[in-house]
């Protein structure tokens, strides 16, 4: 199994396989990896238990769902209000993720909207959260490098060419702003 530093080569190969084809069953994974079905199941169970594998959500195209605008906001918040502000941000449907950060801002927020007017509504909701002192928002024009873990898995798996750009992958070619769910 993997060391405490992360997945080992077999774990990485399994995760690569499931990243490419998340609907594969344990038996098919074992066939493709050349290991026993029980080995794959044990590896998956341990990856879940360790928090490495957190599920198999579908990759959604938010633009196709009507949310074609992605924006990022740095929030400066009142000292000691991070938890309360984060909880209220989580209640805003268009807020996709929030990160507590170091540096100039306290929270980094990714949000989506249907239009510029809709984005203004979302920003007004964010600014209206008690404890939010100041925001600075930028609209994403494109997503040249979408969220990814595949290069890390390729490196861990010992795959040749690890570290090479993935611009030719079907996911990279099909990626549009707003689908980084």
Rosetta blueprint (number, residue, H / E / L):
1 X L
2 X L
3 X E
4 X L
5 X L
6 X E
7 X L
8 X L
9 X H
10 X H
11 X H
12 X H
13 X H
14 X H
15 X H
16 X H
17 X H
18 X H
19 X H
20 X H
21 X L
22 X L
23 X L
24 X L
25 X L
26 X H
27 X H
28 X H
29 X H
30 X H
31 X H
32 X H
33 X H
34 X L
35 X L
36 X L
37 X H
38 X H
39 X H
40 X H
41 X H
42 X H
43 X H
44 X H
45 X H
46 X H
47 X H
48 X H
49 X H
50 X L
51 X L
52 X L
53 X L
54 X L
55 X L
56 X L
57 X L
58 X L
59 X L
60 X L
61 X L
62 X L
63 X L
64 X L
65 X L
66 X L
67 X L
68 X L
69 X E
70 X E
71 X E
72 X E
73 X E
74 X E
75 X E
76 X E
77 X E
78 X L
79 X L
80 X L
81 X L
82 X H
83 X H
84 X H
85 X H
86 X H
87 X H
88 X H
89 X H
90 X H
91 X L
92 X L
93 X L
94 X L
95 X E
96 X E
97 X E
98 X E
99 X E
100 X E
101 X L
102 X L
103 X L
104 X L
105 X L
106 X L
107 X E
108 X E
109 X E
110 X E
111 X E
112 X E
113 X E
114 X L
115 X L
116 X H
117 X H
118 X H
119 X H
120 X H
121 X H
122 X H
123 X H
124 X H
125 X H
126 X H
127 X H
128 X L
129 X L
130 X L
131 X L
132 X E
133 X E
134 X E
135 X E
136 X E
137 X E
138 X E
139 X E
140 X L
141 X L
142 X L
143 X L
144 X L
145 X L
146 X L
147 X L
148 X L
149 X L
150 X H
151 X H
152 X H
153 X H
154 X H
155 X H
156 X H
157 X H
158 X L
159 X L
160 X L
161 X L
162 X L
163 X L
164 X L
165 X L
166 X L
167 X L
168 X L
169 X L
170 X H
171 X H
172 X H
173 X H
174 X H
175 X L
176 X L
177 X L
178 X L
179 X L
180 X L
181 X L
